[in-house]
Amino acid sequence: MEMRNNLGRLTVIIPTISRPMFVRRQIAYWSALDAQVRILDGATTPIDLSDLQPIPSHVQYIHRPIRFNERLANAGPLIETEFACLLPDDEFFMPRGINTCIDHLDKNPKLIGAVGKVLQFFVDQGEFKAFQDYQYWKNFSPIDSETAEGRVRQVVPPNKAHKIQFAILRSEIWRKIFHTSYCDFYSTGYLYERMLNLHAAVLGESVVLDTLLWMRSMENPPISSNAVPRDDRGGMIGWADDPQMASEVAHYFDKVRGIIQQGDGVSSESAERLAQQFVFGGFDAHREKIKRAERKIWRRIAKKAVDHAPKSLKLWAKRNVPVAVLQGFDWKGFPVDVIEDQLTERKIEFSPDDLRRVEALALELDALR
């Protein structure tokens, strides 16, 4: 049976800043599809796209030279469709995965959103490679998914829930959680994403489907700037431990507690307890993760040796050393034909044509760079 085309029912919000090659790639990708696309550029100077004219009316480049969090907090009025999603400027959502998610939401009106499976991709020595990631993502347990408090308990540390920021969401939910999470500026960018997951859990249940939805790019490091800081304070732990950030930490805690208390049937006592676990339990869990990594001295030494190895040696190793060994050095990736076999074996729905199109666009941009 032929799958319905639901893409016209979706708005894709794509924040970017000073990356014209990726903006152009997004325009090329979405011009051939039916989704409404809004590319929000925070750069001081807009990108000259005159050579691409005419750009289809459903794909709009919008120059908004304001901070990252402000662009997302105020993106809601741009959404006039039933569903919405966030997409980084160098990544892709697969049409088949989008259609599957929207079909599932149509059949399950109580759900607020749906996510799919994830492939990381990169280009190495002119070859497109990918591997499946986030295989630990879990659905909410059936016992606890019916109550806001039960769902919140599942997103407090150690959190293995799926990342709601990259879900296909009902638009009223997208507007609400993105405005609330991004309307205040924080000095570390990781906090917004955590708050999105929390707010979504308060509002309702979302699910992970066995369909390939998100192609996550390894072509660039995450954007980190004064507008969306990620590294300058040592991540969340550096932020939380900095005495100068005490008022921000307190503000974040109060906001988290307020979001939890909005949940149906959540008492003020439960909201206080869960907020403590969500905020400060997250810091404790992150500290322990850092300690475990520091204890693995051999891995740090091996990684340093790999980092300084000649490129010719790295290339030889990638072609001749077993993948199980290379994964210890963060070298992993498979060509598209192998990925197709893996997805089929794992019973994950996908479109070979969708995969090949992403491969072609990634190789084309790599050649230009």
Wavefront OBJ file of the C-alpha trace (Angstrom):
o trace
v 0.000 0.000 0.000
v 1.379 3.414 -0.960
v 2.207 5.691 1.960
v 0.373 8.999 2.296
v 2.326 12.189 1.694
v 1.978 14.117 4.959
v 4.849 16.540 4.416
v 2.544 19.450 3.586
v 1.166 19.168 7.128
v 4.580 19.882 8.680
v 6.592 23.064 9.352
v 10.359 22.611 9.717
v 12.143 25.276 11.806
v 15.859 25.508 10.942
v 18.023 27.907 12.988
v 21.380 28.846 11.484
v 24.104 31.465 11.752
v 26.788 32.389 9.210
v 26.781 29.003 7.413
v 25.638 29.803 3.851
v 26.742 26.465 2.361
v 24.441 24.572 4.705
v 21.566 27.000 4.139
v 21.913 26.424 0.409
v 21.941 22.659 0.962
v 18.752 22.865 3.031
v 17.062 24.914 0.326
v 18.064 22.336 -2.290
v 16.823 19.466 -0.115
v 13.442 20.897 0.873
v 12.630 22.539 -2.469
v 11.826 19.092 -3.851
v 9.559 18.253 -0.881
v 6.221 19.628 0.330
v 6.965 20.655 3.931
v 6.795 24.289 4.994
v 10.374 25.314 5.855
v 11.486 28.379 7.816
v 15.252 28.976 7.937
v 16.035 31.493 10.694
v 19.447 33.116 10.241
v 20.894 35.023 13.203
v 23.911 36.403 11.309
v 24.491 40.145 11.226
v 24.492 40.175 7.419
v 21.900 38.162 5.463
v 23.000 35.552 2.931
v 22.797 36.577 -0.715
v 20.640 33.904 -2.342
v 19.852 35.812 -5.531
v 21.468 33.115 -7.668
v 18.979 30.544 -6.331
v 15.889 32.490 -7.369
v 13.151 31.576 -7.607
v 13.109 29.689 -4.299
v 9.794 27.844 -3.848
v 7.348 29.743 -1.641
v 7.131 26.905 0.898
v 10.858 27.332 1.686
v 11.549 30.680 3.346
v 14.894 32.163 4.382
v 14.260 34.646 7.209
v 17.013 36.956 8.428
v 16.585 37.478 12.188
v 19.792 38.878 13.723
v 18.808 38.049 17.302
v 20.087 35.450 19.744
v 19.534 31.744 19.126
v 17.155 31.336 22.060
v 15.101 34.355 20.946
v 14.690 32.983 17.427
v 13.292 29.702 18.747
v 11.188 31.269 21.506
v 9.458 33.452 18.901
v 9.189 30.953 16.034
v 5.693 29.771 16.993
v 3.763 32.306 14.847
v 5.596 31.014 11.749
v 3.874 27.636 12.153
v 0.499 27.341 10.427
v 0.490 23.560 9.929
v -0.724 20.756 12.207
v 2.789 19.515 13.009
v 6.210 21.073 13.542
v 9.808 20.066 14.130
v 13.240 21.553 14.800
v 16.157 20.703 12.506
v 19.835 21.782 12.711
v 21.091 23.488 9.567
v 23.484 20.665 8.586
v 21.104 17.733 9.153
v 18.133 16.033 7.518
v 14.752 14.552 8.333
v 13.797 11.701 6.032
v 10.475 12.005 4.138
v 9.471 8.404 4.803
v 10.161 8.816 8.523
v 8.131 12.032 8.642
v 5.181 10.350 6.915
v 5.325 7.386 9.290
v 5.430 9.617 12.384
v 2.477 11.725 11.258
v 0.457 8.631 10.299
v 1.095 7.242 13.798
v 0.035 10.501 15.449
v -3.156 10.531 13.365
v -3.990 7.059 14.660
v -3.079 7.920 18.272
v -4.559 11.351 19.075
v -3.470 11.209 22.735
v 0.212 11.274 21.765
v 1.923 14.666 21.564
v 4.784 13.583 19.298
v 6.840 10.852 17.711
v 10.540 10.353 17.046
v 12.281 7.825 14.846
v 15.660 6.149 14.629
v 18.878 8.086 14.076
v 21.879 7.700 11.793
v 25.039 9.744 12.323
v 26.741 10.530 9.009
v 30.040 11.989 7.811
v 32.306 12.042 4.780
v 35.737 10.475 5.220
v 38.331 10.648 2.436
v 35.566 11.255 -0.092
v 33.428 8.342 1.160
v 30.018 8.751 2.787
v 29.738 6.786 6.048
v 26.997 6.378 8.656
v 26.164 4.442 11.798
v 23.125 4.081 14.020
v 23.128 6.117 17.213
v 20.924 6.661 20.279
v 19.938 3.014 20.376
v 19.426 3.392 24.141
v 16.383 5.640 23.631
v 13.323 4.205 25.316
v 9.587 4.739 25.245
v 7.859 5.754 28.442
v 6.966 2.676 30.453
v 3.265 1.771 30.069
v 2.714 1.800 33.843
v 3.826 5.413 34.303
v 3.002 6.988 30.944
v -0.579 7.897 31.907
v 0.355 10.529 34.513
v 2.488 13.657 34.331
v 4.369 12.691 37.488
v 5.046 9.215 36.125
v 6.467 10.609 32.883
v 8.604 13.194 34.696
v 10.113 10.451 36.872
v 11.353 8.854 33.654
v 13.168 11.963 32.384
v 15.047 12.716 35.621
v 18.648 11.400 35.746
v 19.742 8.899 34.695
v 17.659 9.909 31.683
v 17.513 7.471 28.780
v 14.403 8.960 27.219
v 14.404 10.036 23.601
v 15.251 13.611 22.631
v 11.960 15.402 22.172
v 13.583 18.420 20.493
v 14.008 16.297 17.368
v 10.490 14.852 17.352
v 7.601 15.461 15.015
v 5.287 17.306 17.415
v 1.760 18.610 17.325
v 2.169 22.312 16.640
v 0.439 23.561 19.777
v 2.878 21.474 21.847
v 5.897 22.667 19.824
v 4.956 26.326 20.295
v 4.416 25.921 24.016
v 7.554 23.974 24.944
v 9.922 25.921 22.689
v 8.649 29.295 23.866
v 8.868 28.307 27.541
v 12.278 26.646 27.229
v 13.957 29.347 25.143
v 12.341 32.602 26.336
v 15.045 33.033 29.017
v 18.753 33.204 28.211
v 21.121 30.810 30.032
v 24.898 30.834 29.941
v 25.095 27.192 28.851
v 23.190 25.975 25.825
v 22.552 22.447 27.104
v 19.871 23.595 29.555
v 17.332 24.445 26.879
v 17.265 20.903 25.488
v 16.848 19.358 28.947
v 13.966 21.694 29.696
v 12.268 20.771 26.406
v 12.308 17.097 27.354
v 10.935 17.881 30.794
v 8.140 20.168 29.574
v 7.070 17.679 26.915
v 6.929 14.899 29.521
v 4.660 17.065 31.677
v 2.304 17.735 28.770
v 1.961 14.227 27.393
v 3.415 11.027 25.985
v 5.599 10.708 22.907
v 6.945 7.535 21.305
v 9.965 6.126 19.475
v 9.047 4.416 16.199
v 11.037 1.895 14.166
v 11.443 4.246 11.235
v 14.518 6.160 10.120
v 13.781 9.838 10.757
v 16.894 11.823 11.645
v 20.205 11.973 9.778
v 22.538 13.618 12.298
v 25.588 15.331 10.826
v 29.139 14.897 12.092
v 30.415 17.403 9.519
v 30.761 20.206 12.075
v 31.073 20.659 15.838
v 27.866 21.921 17.508
v 27.399 25.665 17.101
v 28.830 27.374 20.171
v 28.778 31.141 20.505
v 27.778 33.824 22.973
v 24.219 33.285 21.762
v 24.255 29.519 22.400
v 27.236 28.804 24.682
v 28.286 25.165 25.014
v 31.956 24.915 25.939
v 33.153 28.102 27.588
v 32.098 27.139 31.124
v 32.929 23.449 31.032
v 29.403 22.383 30.187
v 26.602 22.149 32.730
v 28.916 21.258 35.610
v 31.152 24.272 35.082
v 28.047 26.440 34.888
v 26.509 25.000 38.053
v 29.761 25.242 40.048
v 30.526 28.825 39.047
v 29.559 31.169 41.955
v 28.825 33.898 39.418
v 26.068 31.715 37.977
v 24.255 31.188 41.298
v 21.327 33.409 40.332
v 20.984 31.618 36.953
v 21.033 28.215 38.661
v 18.338 29.372 41.085
v 16.258 30.780 38.211
v 16.597 27.522 36.275
v 15.532 25.499 39.311
v 12.483 27.685 39.936
v 11.486 27.424 36.290
v 11.856 23.629 36.289
v 9.755 23.369 39.440
v 7.066 25.584 37.906
v 6.910 23.458 34.743
v 6.552 20.244 36.745
v 3.816 21.737 38.894
v 1.765 22.430 35.757
v 1.260 18.673 35.390
v -2.188 17.331 36.210
v -2.253 15.892 39.724
v 1.311 16.938 40.652
v 1.440 18.278 44.215
v 3.753 21.108 45.265
v 5.733 18.623 47.386
v 6.221 16.278 44.412
v 7.183 19.191 42.160
v 9.867 20.291 44.643
v 11.276 16.769 44.978
v 11.280 16.077 41.245
v 12.867 19.458 40.476
v 15.691 18.663 42.912
v 16.254 15.317 41.176
v 16.027 16.778 37.680
v 18.370 19.719 38.229
v 20.878 18.670 40.843
v 20.664 14.939 40.195
v 21.652 15.745 36.630
v 24.765 17.520 37.845
v 25.709 14.628 40.146
v 25.220 12.078 37.375
v 27.335 14.194 35.020
v 30.124 14.492 37.609
v 30.195 10.721 38.030
v 30.348 10.273 34.255
v 33.369 12.584 34.124
v 35.096 10.643 36.922
v 34.533 7.329 35.118
v 36.034 8.762 31.942
v 39.037 10.082 33.860
v 39.684 6.640 35.331
v 40.061 5.175 31.855
v 43.594 6.471 31.481
v 44.527 3.936 28.833
v 41.793 5.181 26.561
v 42.948 8.771 26.911
v 46.512 7.758 26.071
v 45.368 5.710 23.095
v 43.189 8.544 21.824
v 46.093 10.985 22.051
v 48.242 8.615 20.021
v 45.483 8.317 17.433
v 45.013 12.095 17.263
v 48.695 12.559 16.391
v 48.982 9.638 13.988
v 49.771 10.424 10.323
v 46.716 10.672 8.091
v 48.008 7.824 5.926
v 48.126 5.520 8.976
v 44.590 6.498 10.004
v 43.325 5.779 6.501
v 45.036 2.387 6.468
v 43.533 1.517 9.861
v 40.019 2.499 8.808
v 40.288 0.177 5.804
v 42.011 -2.795 7.426
v 41.397 -2.894 11.198
v 38.177 -4.611 12.420
v 35.346 -2.174 13.195
v 35.049 -3.520 16.767
v 38.587 -2.314 17.416
v 38.145 1.024 15.670
v 35.064 1.838 17.737
v 37.314 2.059 20.776
v 38.976 5.016 19.073
v 35.664 6.576 17.935
v 36.280 5.390 14.364
v 33.081 3.878 13.120
v 30.999 4.145 10.033
v 29.631 2.084 7.193
v 28.826 2.759 3.534
v 25.179 3.070 2.544
v 24.785 -0.491 1.263
v 25.944 -1.884 4.630
v 23.696 0.553 6.514
v 20.734 -0.615 4.423
v 21.447 -4.220 5.412
v 21.737 -3.244 9.086
v 18.456 -1.314 9.061
v 16.691 -4.198 7.344
v 18.086 -6.697 9.849
v 16.937 -4.498 12.747
v 13.464 -4.146 11.168
v 13.776 -0.370 10.866
v 11.678 1.111 8.067
v 13.559 3.316 5.607
v 13.658 4.475 2.010
v 16.836 3.672 0.025
v 16.109 6.702 -2.168
v 16.047 8.986 0.895
v 19.401 7.625 2.047
v 21.012 8.014 -1.355
v 19.809 11.603 -1.636
v 21.450 12.531 1.682
v 24.605 10.737 0.552
v 24.689 12.736 -2.696
v 24.183 16.082 -0.923
v 26.845 15.325 1.693
v 29.386 14.302 -0.961
v 28.570 17.341 -3.074
v 29.168 19.741 -0.176
v 32.324 17.910 0.905
v 33.743 18.349 -2.591
v 32.950 22.079 -2.505
v 34.616 22.487 0.880
l 1 2 3 4 5 6 7 8 9 10 11 12 13 14 15 16 17 18 19 20 21 22 23 24 25 26 27 28 29 30 31 32 33 34 35 36 37 38 39 40 41 42 43 44 45 46 47 48 49 50 51 52 53 54 55 56 57 58 59 60 61 62 63 64 65 66 67 68 69 70 71 72 73 74 75 76 77 78 79 80 81 82 83 84 85 86 87 88 89 90 91 92 93 94 95 96 97 98 99 100 101 102 103 104 105 106 107 108 109 110 111 112 113 114 115 116 117 118 119 120 121 122 123 124 125 126 127 128 129 130 131 132 133 134 135 136 137 138 139 140 141 142 143 144 145 146 147 148 149 150 151 152 153 154 155 156 157 158 159 160 161 162 163 164 165 166 167 168 169 170 171 172 173 174 175 176 177 178 179 180 181 182 183 184 185 186 187 188 189 190 191 192 193 194 195 196 197 198 199 200 201 202 203 204 205 206 207 208 209 210 211 212 213 214 215 216 217 218 219 220 221 222 223 224 225 226 227 228 229 230 231 232 233 234 235 236 237 238 239 240 241 242 243 244 245 246 247 248 249 250 251 252 253 254 255 256 257 258 259 260 261 262 263 264 265 266 267 268 269 270 271 272 273 274 275 276 277 278 279 280 281 282 283 284 285 286 287 288 289 290 291 292 293 294 295 296 297 298 299 300 301 302 303 304 305 306 307 308 309 310 311 312 313 314 315 316 317 318 319 320 321 322 323 324 325 326 327 328 329 330 331 332 333 334 335 336 337 338 339 340 341 342 343 344 345 346 347 348 349 350 351 352 353 354 355 356 357 358 359 360 361 362 363 364 365 366 367 368 369
